[in-house]
C-alpha cells in the first residue's frame, strides 16, 4: 500500500489538502450560549447542525477532542466522564460530545468501510500490530466498564461528530491510490459512518462550537 494513504505522510501534505478543500468555505458568527441555540437554529446556515449542538446541555458538559486514535481512548473517556460525574453529582444532567477528526476519524466508520479500504493503515489503527478489517473501537470489551466504544457511546446518548474536511481529504487519497472516483468514495464513506454520527463542517469548528456552548475541553488523543 502506498505511503500516501497513511497519517505518517508529512503533516504539511495533509494541511495542504485541507487548505485546498477549505477554499470557498465561509465563516459563520454564532451566538455564545446554549440558551440561545434554539433561536440561532433558525438563522444558521445549517439549522439541523445547530440543533444537534443544542443537545449538548445540562449542568455538566464536556467535549472530547479525538484527533488521533490513541488506543481508542476517545471511545472510553466520555463514558468514564459521564459515569463518575453522575456518581458524584446525582440528579444533575451530564452530557458529552466526541469529535473524531484528523487521525481519529477512522473510529467513525462501520466495518463495511474497514473491509473495503485500508482504514487501519491510513489511520495507524492496529492495536496488536495485525491488519484489521473491522473497527476495533466501535464496541470495546475486556474492561470492567460497560458501554465503551463509539457505537456504544452513541447508544448511551453521547454526541459524536466526524470531521467532513478530514473525511474528504482521506477518502480522496484512498480513491486516488485505488484508482476510484473520489466523489463516489466520499459518498460511500459518509454513508458508512456509524449510525448516529453527525458529520460536522470541520473538527476544529465543532470543538470550538461546543466550548462556546459551555462544554469543558478534554484532549482525547
C-alpha positions in Angstrom: 0.0 0.0 0.0 1.4 3.4 -0.9 2.6 5.7 1.9 0.3 8.5 0.7 -2.6 6.7 2.4 -1.1 7.0 5.9 -1.1 9.8 8.5 2.6 9.2 8.6 2.7 11.3 5.4 4.2 14.7 6.4 1.6 16.8 8.2 2.3 19.6 5.6 0.7 17.4 3.0 -2.4 17.0 5.0 -2.6 20.7 5.8 -2.1 21.5 2.1 -5.0 19.3 1.2 -7.1 20.9 3.9 -6.2 24.4 2.6 -7.4 23.4 -0.9 -10.6 21.9 0.4 -11.3 24.9 2.5 -11.3 27.3 -0.4 -14.8 28.9 -0.7 -15.9 27.9 2.8 -17.4 30.8 4.7 -17.3 31.6 8.4 -20.5 32.0 10.4 -20.7 34.0 13.6 -22.8 32.2 16.2 -24.3 33.3 19.5 -22.4 32.2 22.5 -24.7 30.4 24.9 -26.7 27.1 24.9 -29.8 29.0 25.9 -29.6 30.8 22.5 -29.1 27.7 20.4 -32.7 27.2 19.5 -33.1 30.8 18.4 -29.9 30.7 16.2 -31.0 27.4 14.6 -33.5 29.4 12.5 -30.8 31.7 11.1 -27.7 29.3 10.9 -26.5 28.1 7.6 -27.4 24.5 8.7 -30.2 24.6 11.3 -30.1 20.9 11.7 -26.4 21.0 12.7 -27.1 23.8 15.2 -30.0 21.7 16.6 -27.5 18.9 17.1 -25.1 21.1 19.0 -28.1 22.3 21.2 -28.3 18.7 22.6 -25.1 19.4 24.5 -26.9 20.7 27.5 -27.2 20.1 31.3 -25.1 21.4 34.2 -22.1 19.3 33.3 -20.9 19.1 29.7 -17.6 18.2 28.0 -16.3 17.9 24.5 -13.6 15.3 23.8 -11.2 16.2 21.0 -10.1 12.9 19.4 -7.5 14.0 16.8 -5.6 10.6 16.9 -6.7 7.0 17.7 -4.7 7.0 21.0 -5.6 3.3 21.5 -9.3 4.2 21.4 -9.3 6.5 24.4 -11.7 8.8 22.6 -14.2 6.0 22.8 -13.5 5.3 26.5 -13.0 8.6 28.4 -16.5 10.0 27.6 -18.1 7.0 29.4 -15.8 7.4 32.3 -16.6 11.1 32.5 -20.3 10.6 32.5 -20.2 7.7 35.0 -18.0 9.5 37.5 -19.7 12.9 37.2 -23.2 11.4 37.7 -21.9 9.3 40.6 -20.6 12.5 42.3 -23.5 14.8 41.3 -26.6 12.5 41.2 -29.6 14.0 39.7 -27.6 16.6 37.7 -27.7 16.3 33.9 -24.4 15.4 32.3 -23.7 15.3 28.5 -20.6 14.5 26.5 -19.6 15.1 22.9 -16.8 13.4 21.0 -15.3 15.0 17.9 -13.4 12.5 15.6 -11.0 14.5 13.4 -7.7 14.1 11.6 -6.1 10.8 12.6 -9.1 9.9 14.9 -11.5 9.8 12.0 -11.1 6.0 11.4 -13.0 5.3 14.6 -16.1 6.7 13.0 -16.7 4.0 10.3 -18.7 0.8 10.1 -17.0 -2.5 9.4 -18.0 -2.4 5.7 -15.7 0.6 5.1 -12.9 -1.1 7.1 -13.3 -4.2 5.0 -13.1 -2.4 1.6 -10.5 0.3 2.4 -7.2 0.2 4.3 -8.6 2.2 7.2 -6.3 0.6 9.7 -3.2 1.5 7.7 -4.4 5.0 6.9 -5.1 5.9 10.5 -2.5 3.8 12.2 -5.1 1.8 14.0 -3.6 -1.7 14.5 -3.8 -2.2 18.3 -1.9 -5.5 18.1 0.1 -4.8 15.1 -2.1 -7.0 12.9 -4.0 -5.7 9.9 -7.7 -5.2 10.7 -10.8 -5.4 8.5 -13.2 -4.3 11.3 -13.5 -1.3 13.6 -11.9 -2.3 16.9 -13.2 0.8 18.6 -16.9 0.5 17.7 -17.5 -1.7 20.7 -14.8 -2.2 23.3 -14.8 -5.2 25.6 -12.3 -6.6 28.1 -12.6 -3.8 30.6 -14.8 -3.8 33.7 -16.8 -0.9 32.4 -19.9 -1.4 30.2 -20.8 0.9 27.3 -17.3 1.5 25.8 -16.8 2.1 22.1 -18.1 4.7 19.6 -21.2 2.7 18.8 -21.9 2.0 22.5 -21.4 5.7 23.3 -24.0 6.7 20.7 -26.5 4.2 22.1 -25.9 5.8 25.5 -26.7 9.3 24.3 -23.2 10.6 23.7 -23.0 13.1 20.8 -20.4 12.0 18.2 -19.2 14.2 15.3 -17.0 13.4 12.4 -14.9 16.0 10.6 -16.0 16.5 7.0 -12.7 18.1 5.9 -10.7 15.0 7.1 -13.3 12.6 5.6 -13.0 14.4 2.2 -9.2 14.6 2.3 -8.6 10.9 3.3 -11.3 9.5 1.0 -9.8 11.4 -1.9 -6.4 9.9 -1.1 -7.9 6.4 -0.9 -9.7 6.9 -4.2 -6.6 8.3 -6.0 -4.5 5.4 -4.8 -7.1 2.8 -5.6 -8.0 4.5 -8.9 -11.6 5.1 -7.9 -13.9 8.1 -8.3 -13.2 10.5 -5.4 -16.8 11.7 -5.3 -18.2 8.2 -5.2 -15.8 7.1 -2.5 -16.6 10.2 -0.3 -20.3 9.4 -0.7 -19.7 5.8 0.4 -17.7 6.9 3.4 -20.4 9.3 4.5 -23.0 6.5 4.2 -20.6 4.2 6.1 -20.3 6.3 9.2 -21.6 4.5 12.3 -25.4 5.2 12.7 -26.0 8.4 14.7 -22.7 10.1 14.0 -23.1 13.7 12.9 -20.9 15.0 10.0 -19.6 18.4 11.1 -18.0 21.0 8.7 -14.6 20.6 10.4 -13.4 19.0 13.6 -11.8 22.2 14.9 -15.1 24.1 14.2 -17.1 21.6 16.2 -14.7 21.6 19.1 -14.8 25.4 19.3 -18.6 25.5 18.9 -19.0 23.0 21.8 -16.8 25.3 24.0 -18.9 28.3 23.0 -21.9 26.4 24.3 -20.2 25.9 27.7 -18.5 22.5 27.3 -15.2 21.8 29.0 -12.4 20.8 26.6 -10.8 17.4 27.1 -8.0 16.2 24.8 -8.6 12.6 23.9 -5.7 11.8 21.6 
